[in-house]
Amino acid sequence: EKDRVAVDKLIDAYAATKLVEAEVTGLETFKTSWADYQDAYGAVLTQARANRPQAAADAYFAGADSLYGEAD
């Protein structure tokens, strides 16, 4: 959770700068990917917190793994 908050703050700080059109477009694409990743990773965390490691792994490989590269 702390990492998500830190990344969100960095995104907001970057968005507050003077951006050219390509940067605005890239930022919007990143924000979408970041939100999708957060949703998918939330499913992983839910399973892990419930002490269901196989379900957590399944949730990860069902979506979070492929989204990581887009949001990285």
Disulfide bonds with the S-S distance in Angstrom:
none
